[in-house]
């Protein structure tokens, strides 16, 4: 449900009753991952999606039913070989959905509101709810901070023992930035399955070189949900007016600015300057950082000269092998916007393990992690 945190946070502040359906598990080919959610308020308004359209109508009705009865429930949706028009996923997979009513006086409502506020604000937090394994319908919610401290309760008969164990497991998932289910057993209580939804700050996209390609890439990065920084040593070019979509515009030498940043394994660094005095010291540092992507713009001739200079600067072949240059996928791009699309597509492919080849005519899984 944290993927619709902004809308749900507003509903919580308004005191609005609603029901939320959350994907808890995926098998085979399915369009939305665990954590995807659809919420329906008491007036029938809906936000979000659990399937991209396949079973939205059926899930909507389950939310309305949960609002009327006040009872949570779980439901599995899958493709029906006997009736292709039955309620199910025509892509061939299945999804498990947890439907939870949240009336205005629900005891877990403050926890859900705090979780939505954290997610909407880009702060790290994990929301834990019981999916299965407990007698009676699943209720309760636990909000876990990066340090493992928890707010709220899962309301289990064994009391704080399950909350403490759940907080520890949730903190581990939060450090990995992963949403999913975990099975947990504590002394004095039955085994339970928990859904842990993780909210993490947006990944960083650092664009070096205040050129027209950078403006288009800043727009693409913002569209993909990155926190975008544009950096250039030339103050006349690095202005807020030229890069309104960037979260920050920095005037500094690129390598000096990079030295001040703490980047995680999701970060992407794009070097668009194709000027050796900027590129070499910057790439010498960037290629030694544990970031997801490092790309540099330039012709093949520029690339060859850059590689020679980087070798002279002491980079190893393994470090040089991380460099995506010339930057981007081969889309035949010509304009800044097309080039930004090619770069953004390569960043997604590297992050998700995609091949970058057309899906048409292929037989490999579309979603390699799930084999779908």
LINNORFEN-V742416 format. One record per residue. N is the residue number from 1. PHI is phi in whole degrees, -180 to 180 (999 if undefined). PSI is psi in whole degrees, 0 to 359 (* if undefined). OMEGA is omega in degrees with one decimal (none if undefined). Layout:
n=N phi=PHI psi=PSI omega=OMEGA
n=N phi=PHI psi=PSI omega=OMEGA
This chain:
n=1 phi=999 psi=349 omega=-178.4
n=2 phi=-73 psi=348 omega=176.9
n=3 phi=-76 psi=349 omega=173.9
n=4 phi=-121 psi=36 omega=-173.3
n=5 phi=-62 psi=323 omega=-178.0
n=6 phi=-62 psi=313 omega=-179.6
n=7 phi=-68 psi=315 omega=-179.3
n=8 phi=-66 psi=325 omega=176.6
n=9 phi=-61 psi=319 omega=178.0
n=10 phi=-66 psi=320 omega=177.8
n=11 phi=-64 psi=321 omega=178.3
n=12 phi=-65 psi=317 omega=-179.7
n=13 phi=-65 psi=328 omega=-180.0
n=14 phi=-80 psi=354 omega=-177.2
n=15 phi=73 psi=22 omega=-174.9
n=16 phi=-82 psi=134 omega=173.3
n=17 phi=-77 psi=142 omega=179.1
n=18 phi=-156 psi=168 omega=171.6
n=19 phi=-124 psi=143 omega=-178.8
n=20 phi=-126 psi=131 omega=175.9
n=21 phi=-105 psi=126 omega=-175.9
n=22 phi=-124 psi=133 omega=175.6
n=23 phi=-70 psi=123 omega=-179.8
n=24 phi=-107 psi=339 omega=-179.5
n=25 phi=-157 psi=149 omega=-179.0
n=26 phi=-132 psi=136 omega=174.9
n=27 phi=-129 psi=133 omega=179.9
n=28 phi=68 psi=211 omega=-176.4
n=29 phi=-84 psi=119 omega=178.1
n=30 phi=-146 psi=143 omega=-171.2
n=31 phi=-77 psi=337 omega=-176.3
n=32 phi=-124 psi=145 omega=-177.0
n=33 phi=-88 psi=172 omega=172.2
n=34 phi=-54 psi=139 omega=-177.0
n=35 phi=102 psi=337 omega=176.8
n=36 phi=-61 psi=142 omega=-171.4
n=37 phi=-142 psi=152 omega=171.3
n=38 phi=-127 psi=129 omega=179.0
n=39 phi=-121 psi=145 omega=-179.4
n=40 phi=-132 psi=130 omega=179.3
n=41 phi=-93 psi=179 omega=-173.8
n=42 phi=-66 psi=340 omega=178.6
n=43 phi=-94 psi=3 omega=176.3
n=44 phi=91 psi=3 omega=177.4
n=45 phi=-75 psi=143 omega=-174.7
n=46 phi=-127 psi=146 omega=172.5
n=47 phi=-137 psi=149 omega=174.8
n=48 phi=90 psi=186 omega=-177.1
n=49 phi=-161 psi=144 omega=176.2
n=50 phi=-111 psi=347 omega=-175.0
n=51 phi=-145 psi=3 omega=-176.7
n=52 phi=74 psi=11 omega=174.8
n=53 phi=128 psi=335 omega=-172.6
n=54 phi=-61 psi=313 omega=-173.7
n=55 phi=-125 psi=20 omega=-175.7
n=56 phi=-59 psi=319 omega=-178.5
n=57 phi=-61 psi=317 omega=-179.8
n=58 phi=-68 psi=320 omega=179.8
n=59 phi=-68 psi=323 omega=175.8
n=60 phi=-56 psi=315 omega=-179.2
n=61 phi=-67 psi=325 omega=175.9
n=62 phi=-64 psi=322 omega=177.7
n=63 phi=-66 psi=318 omega=178.2
n=64 phi=-63 psi=320 omega=178.5
n=65 phi=-64 psi=317 omega=-179.9
n=66 phi=-64 psi=323 omega=176.5
n=67 phi=-64 psi=321 omega=-177.7
n=68 phi=-73 psi=322 omega=-175.2
n=69 phi=-95 psi=339 omega=-175.5
n=70 phi=73 psi=16 omega=-175.0
n=71 phi=-114 psi=124 omega=174.4
n=72 phi=-70 psi=160 omega=175.5
n=73 phi=-158 psi=164 omega=174.8
n=74 phi=-119 psi=153 omega=-177.9
n=75 phi=-150 psi=140 omega=174.2
n=76 phi=-107 psi=135 omega=176.4
n=77 phi=-119 psi=132 omega=178.1
n=78 phi=-150 psi=172 omega=-179.4
n=79 phi=-72 psi=139 omega=177.5
n=80 phi=-103 psi=113 omega=177.5
n=81 phi=-66 psi=330 omega=-178.0
n=82 phi=-76 psi=329 omega=-177.7
n=83 phi=-143 psi=100 omega=-176.2
n=84 phi=-65 psi=345 omega=-179.7
n=85 phi=-100 psi=6 omega=175.8
n=86 phi=-69 psi=163 omega=177.5
n=87 phi=-64 psi=114 omega=-178.2
n=88 phi=178 psi=182 omega=-178.8
n=89 phi=-95 psi=111 omega=-178.7
n=90 phi=-70 psi=349 omega=177.7
n=91 phi=-77 psi=352 omega=173.5
n=92 phi=102 psi=352 omega=-179.6
n=93 phi=-98 psi=195 omega=176.4
n=94 phi=-146 psi=154 omega=176.6
n=95 phi=-131 psi=144 omega=171.9
n=96 phi=-101 psi=136 omega=-174.8
n=97 phi=-127 psi=132 omega=172.9
n=98 phi=-103 psi=124 omega=-179.8
n=99 phi=-110 psi=120 omega=-174.5
n=100 phi=-125 psi=122 omega=173.1
n=101 phi=-78 psi=142 omega=178.9
n=102 phi=-129 psi=82 omega=177.5
n=103 phi=-67 psi=167 omega=-175.3
n=104 phi=-59 psi=330 omega=-177.5
n=105 phi=-102 psi=16 omega=-178.7
n=106 phi=-62 psi=132 omega=-177.7
n=107 phi=-64 psi=333 omega=-179.5
n=108 phi=-86 psi=359 omega=-175.3
n=109 phi=-59 psi=316 omega=177.9
n=110 phi=-60 psi=325 omega=178.8
n=111 phi=-68 psi=316 omega=178.5
n=112 phi=-63 psi=320 omega=178.9
n=113 phi=-64 psi=318 omega=178.8
n=114 phi=-66 psi=322 omega=177.8
n=115 phi=-65 psi=317 omega=178.4
n=116 phi=-64 psi=320 omega=178.9
n=117 phi=-64 psi=319 omega=178.6
n=118 phi=-65 psi=314 omega=-178.5
n=119 phi=-66 psi=316 omega=-179.5
n=120 phi=-65 psi=331 omega=179.5
n=121 phi=-89 psi=3 omega=178.6
n=122 phi=73 psi=25 omega=-179.8
n=123 phi=-99 psi=152 omega=-179.5
n=124 phi=-76 psi=129 omega=177.3
n=125 phi=-166 psi=157 omega=177.6
n=126 phi=-128 psi=133 omega=177.1
n=127 phi=-106 psi=127 omega=-176.6
n=128 phi=-116 psi=132 omega=174.7
n=129 phi=-138 psi=152 omega=177.8
n=130 phi=-80 psi=132 omega=178.1
n=131 phi=-101 psi=317 omega=-175.0
n=132 phi=-158 psi=164 omega=174.0
n=133 phi=105 psi=351 omega=179.7
n=134 phi=-110 psi=144 omega=175.4
n=135 phi=-67 psi=136 omega=-179.1
n=136 phi=87 psi=172 omega=-177.2
n=137 phi=-68 psi=146 omega=-179.5
n=138 phi=-69 psi=132 omega=178.3
n=139 phi=-142 psi=175 omega=177.7
n=140 phi=88 psi=160 omega=179.3
n=141 phi=-155 psi=145 omega=-179.5
n=142 phi=-132 psi=127 omega=177.7
n=143 phi=-103 psi=124 omega=-173.5
n=144 phi=-116 psi=130 omega=177.8
n=145 phi=-88 psi=166 omega=-179.7
n=146 phi=-56 psi=333 omega=179.8
n=147 phi=-83 psi=1 omega=178.2
n=148 phi=92 psi=356 omega=177.4
n=149 phi=-74 psi=148 omega=-175.2
n=150 phi=-125 psi=150 omega=174.6
n=151 phi=-124 psi=135 omega=-177.7
n=152 phi=96 psi=193 omega=-179.2
n=153 phi=-156 psi=151 omega=174.3
n=154 phi=-83 psi=353 omega=174.0
n=155 phi=68 psi=30 omega=-177.8
n=156 phi=-80 psi=155 omega=178.0
n=157 phi=-60 psi=328 omega=-179.1
n=158 phi=-79 psi=1 omega=171.3
n=159 phi=69 psi=227 omega=-170.8
n=160 phi=-68 psi=341 omega=-177.6
n=161 phi=-61 psi=314 omega=179.0
n=162 phi=-68 psi=320 omega=179.0
n=163 phi=-60 psi=316 omega=-179.4
n=164 phi=-66 psi=315 omega=-179.9
n=165 phi=-65 psi=319 omega=179.4
n=166 phi=-65 psi=321 omega=179.7
n=167 phi=-64 psi=322 omega=179.3
n=168 phi=-66 psi=316 omega=179.3
n=169 phi=-67 psi=320 omega=-179.5
n=170 phi=-66 psi=322 omega=178.6
n=171 phi=-63 psi=323 omega=177.8
n=172 phi=-65 psi=317 omega=176.9
n=173 phi=-65 psi=324 omega=179.6
n=174 phi=-64 psi=320 omega=177.9
n=175 phi=-63 psi=328 omega=178.4
n=176 phi=-86 psi=351 omega=-179.0
n=177 phi=67 psi=34 omega=-173.1
n=178 phi=-120 psi=134 omega=173.6
n=179 phi=-99 psi=137 omega=179.6
n=180 phi=177 psi=183 omega=179.0
n=181 phi=-101 psi=151 omega=175.4
n=182 phi=-136 psi=145 omega=174.3
n=183 phi=-97 psi=135 omega=-173.3
n=184 phi=-142 psi=138 omega=175.5
n=185 phi=-130 psi=137 omega=176.9
n=186 phi=-124 psi=156 omega=178.8
n=187 phi=-65 psi=127 omega=179.0
n=188 phi=94 psi=1 omega=-179.8
n=189 phi=-143 psi=160 omega=-179.6
n=190 phi=-74 psi=157 omega=174.2
n=191 phi=-61 psi=143 omega=178.7
n=192 phi=-133 psi=156 omega=172.1
n=193 phi=-107 psi=128 omega=-177.6
n=194 phi=-114 psi=143 omega=169.3
n=195 phi=-99 psi=124 omega=178.0
n=196 phi=-113 psi=113 omega=177.2
n=197 phi=-102 psi=124 omega=-175.4
n=198 phi=-108 psi=132 omega=171.8
n=199 phi=-109 psi=126 omega=178.9
n=200 phi=-127 psi=155 omega=176.3
n=201 phi=-57 psi=151 omega=-179.0
n=202 phi=-62 psi=149 omega=177.5
n=203 phi=-65 psi=151 omega=-180.0
n=204 phi=-85 psi=142 omega=168.3
n=205 phi=-126 psi=112 omega=-180.0
n=206 phi=-103 psi=118 omega=-178.3
n=207 phi=-111 psi=117 omega=-178.3
n=208 phi=-106 psi=124 omega=-176.8
n=209 phi=113 psi=108 omega=-175.3
n=210 phi=-87 psi=69 omega=-178.1
n=211 phi=-114 psi=175 omega=-177.6
n=212 phi=-64 psi=328 omega=175.7
n=213 phi=-63 psi=326 omega=-179.8
n=214 phi=-67 psi=322 omega=178.7
n=215 phi=-62 psi=316 omega=178.6
n=216 phi=-67 psi=321 omega=179.9
n=217 phi=-68 psi=326 omega=176.5
n=218 phi=-62 psi=319 omega=178.0
n=219 phi=-65 psi=317 omega=179.4
n=220 phi=-64 psi=318 omega=179.6
n=221 phi=-64 psi=319 omega=177.5
n=222 phi=-64 psi=320 omega=178.3
n=223 phi=-61 psi=324 omega=-179.7
n=224 phi=-82 psi=359 omega=175.7
n=225 phi=92 psi=16 omega=178.0
n=226 phi=-85 psi=156 omega=166.4
n=227 phi=-89 psi=114 omega=-168.0
n=228 phi=-102 psi=130 omega=173.1
n=229 phi=-120 psi=131 omega=172.0
n=230 phi=-111 psi=128 omega=-176.2
n=231 phi=-131 psi=137 omega=176.6
n=232 phi=-156 psi=147 omega=-179.9
n=233 phi=-78 psi=348 omega=-174.9
n=234 phi=-97 psi=107 omega=-174.6
n=235 phi=-63 psi=330 omega=-178.2
n=236 phi=-67 psi=334 omega=-179.2
n=237 phi=-99 psi=326 omega=-176.9
n=238 phi=-86 psi=82 omega=-178.4
n=239 phi=-126 psi=153 omega=177.9
n=240 phi=-62 psi=325 omega=-178.7
n=241 phi=-64 psi=326 omega=-178.5
n=242 phi=-82 psi=339 omega=-176.3
n=243 phi=-133 psi=64 omega=-176.3
n=244 phi=-66 psi=335 omega=-178.6
n=245 phi=-82 psi=347 omega=179.7
n=246 phi=-74 psi=145 omega=175.8
n=247 phi=-72 psi=330 omega=176.2
n=248 phi=-152 psi=146 omega=176.2
n=249 phi=-122 psi=122 omega=-171.2
n=250 phi=-117 psi=133 omega=172.7
n=251 phi=-102 psi=107 omega=-179.1
n=252 phi=-170 psi=162 omega=171.6
n=253 phi=-66 psi=131 omega=-173.5
n=254 phi=-53 psi=314 omega=-177.2
n=255 phi=-67 psi=327 omega=-179.8
n=256 phi=-70 psi=320 omega=177.0
n=257 phi=-65 psi=316 omega=-179.1
n=258 phi=-59 psi=324 omega=179.7
n=259 phi=-62 psi=339 omega=-177.8
n=260 phi=-91 psi=354 omega=-172.0
n=261 phi=-100 psi=146 omega=172.2
n=262 phi=-109 psi=107 omega=-174.4
n=263 phi=-108 psi=144 omega=178.4
n=264 phi=-100 psi=186 omega=-173.5
n=265 phi=-75 psi=0 omega=177.0
n=266 phi=-99 psi=353 omega=-172.0
n=267 phi=-73 psi=150 omega=175.9
n=268 phi=-124 psi=136 omega=179.5
n=269 phi=-119 psi=122 omega=-179.5
n=270 phi=-120 psi=121 omega=-177.0
n=271 phi=-106 psi=110 omega=-174.7
n=272 phi=-111 psi=10 omega=-174.5
n=273 phi=-78 psi=328 omega=-170.9
n=274 phi=35 psi=52 omega=175.5
n=275 phi=-135 psi=120 omega=-170.8
n=276 phi=-57 psi=325 omega=-176.7
n=277 phi=-68 psi=335 omega=173.3
n=278 phi=-92 psi=315 omega=-169.8
n=279 phi=-65 psi=312 omega=-169.8
n=280 phi=-64 psi=307 omega=178.9
n=281 phi=-65 psi=328 omega=179.3
n=282 phi=-70 psi=311 omega=-178.4
n=283 phi=-69 psi=329 omega=176.4
n=284 phi=-57 psi=323 omega=178.2
n=285 phi=-82 psi=314 omega=-173.6
n=286 phi=-61 psi=322 omega=-177.0
n=287 phi=-74 psi=354 omega=176.2
n=288 phi=-106 psi=5 omega=178.7
n=289 phi=-97 psi=152 omega=-179.1
n=290 phi=-82 psi=52 omega=-179.2
n=291 phi=-96 psi=166 omega=-175.8
n=292 phi=-76 psi=328 omega=-168.5
n=293 phi=-150 psi=134 omega=171.0
n=294 phi=-134 psi=119 omega=180.0
n=295 phi=-130 psi=152 omega=-179.3
n=296 phi=-137 psi=135 omega=-179.0
n=297 phi=-85 psi=152 omega=175.7
n=298 phi=150 psi=163 omega=176.7
n=299 phi=-71 psi=172 omega=176.9
n=300 phi=-65 psi=327 omega=176.2
n=301 phi=-67 psi=316 omega=176.8
n=302 phi=-61 psi=319 omega=179.3
n=303 phi=-61 psi=315 omega=-179.1
n=304 phi=-62 psi=316 omega=178.6
n=305 phi=-66 psi=321 omega=179.2
n=306 phi=-64 psi=317 omega=178.7
n=307 phi=-61 psi=320 omega=178.1
n=308 phi=-61 psi=315 omega=-178.8
n=309 phi=-66 psi=322 omega=-179.9
n=310 phi=-69 psi=324 omega=175.1
n=311 phi=-64 psi=318 omega=178.4
n=312 phi=-64 psi=332 omega=178.4
n=313 phi=-80 psi=355 omega=174.1
n=314 phi=104 psi=6 omega=178.8
n=315 phi=-72 psi=143 omega=179.2
n=316 phi=-83 psi=167 omega=178.1
n=317 phi=-65 psi=326 omega=177.1
n=318 phi=-64 psi=319 omega=178.2
n=319 phi=-67 psi=318 omega=179.0
n=320 phi=-66 psi=331 omega=179.5
n=321 phi=-66 psi=345 omega=178.5
n=322 phi=-82 psi=347 omega=-174.1
n=323 phi=-78 psi=126 omega=174.4
n=324 phi=-94 psi=99 omega=-176.8
n=325 phi=-155 psi=134 omega=-7.5
n=326 phi=-57 psi=144 omega=-170.0
n=327 phi=-71 psi=145 omega=171.3
n=328 phi=94 psi=166 omega=175.1
n=329 phi=-82 psi=156 omega=180.0
n=330 phi=-80 psi=93 omega=177.0
n=331 phi=-107 psi=3 omega=-173.0
n=332 phi=72 psi=26 omega=-174.0
n=333 phi=-65 psi=143 omega=176.8
n=334 phi=-126 psi=314 omega=-176.6
n=335 phi=-82 psi=164 omega=175.4
n=336 phi=-57 psi=321 omega=-179.0
n=337 phi=-68 psi=318 omega=177.5
n=338 phi=-65 psi=321 omega=178.3
n=339 phi=-65 psi=319 omega=177.5
n=340 phi=-61 psi=321 omega=177.5
n=341 phi=-63 psi=318 omega=179.5
n=342 phi=-64 psi=321 omega=179.2
n=343 phi=-70 psi=313 omega=-179.7
n=344 phi=-61 psi=321 omega=178.8
n=345 phi=-64 psi=321 omega=178.9
n=346 phi=-68 psi=322 omega=177.9
n=347 phi=-61 psi=315 omega=178.4
n=348 phi=-64 psi=316 omega=-178.8
n=349 phi=-62 psi=318 omega=179.6
n=350 phi=-67 psi=317 omega=-177.6
n=351 phi=-67 psi=320 omega=-174.0
n=352 phi=-97 psi=356 omega=-179.7
n=353 phi=80 psi=24 omega=179.5
n=354 phi=-80 psi=158 omega=-178.4
n=355 phi=-87 psi=337 omega=-176.6
n=356 phi=83 psi=1 omega=179.4
n=357 phi=-93 psi=159 omega=179.2
n=358 phi=-61 psi=144 omega=176.2
n=359 phi=-76 psi=334 omega=-179.4
n=360 phi=-59 psi=129 omega=177.3
n=361 phi=81 psi=357 omega=-179.0
n=362 phi=-89 psi=166 omega=178.6
n=363 phi=-125 psi=357 omega=-179.7
n=364 phi=-74 psi=156 omega=179.0
n=365 phi=-59 psi=142 omega=176.5
n=366 phi=-73 psi=322 omega=177.9
n=367 phi=-115 psi=91 omega=-173.0
n=368 phi=-57 psi=327 omega=-175.8
n=369 phi=-64 psi=331 omega=-177.7
n=370 phi=-110 psi=0 omega=-179.3
n=371 phi=70 psi=26 omega=-175.3
n=372 phi=-117 psi=* omega=none
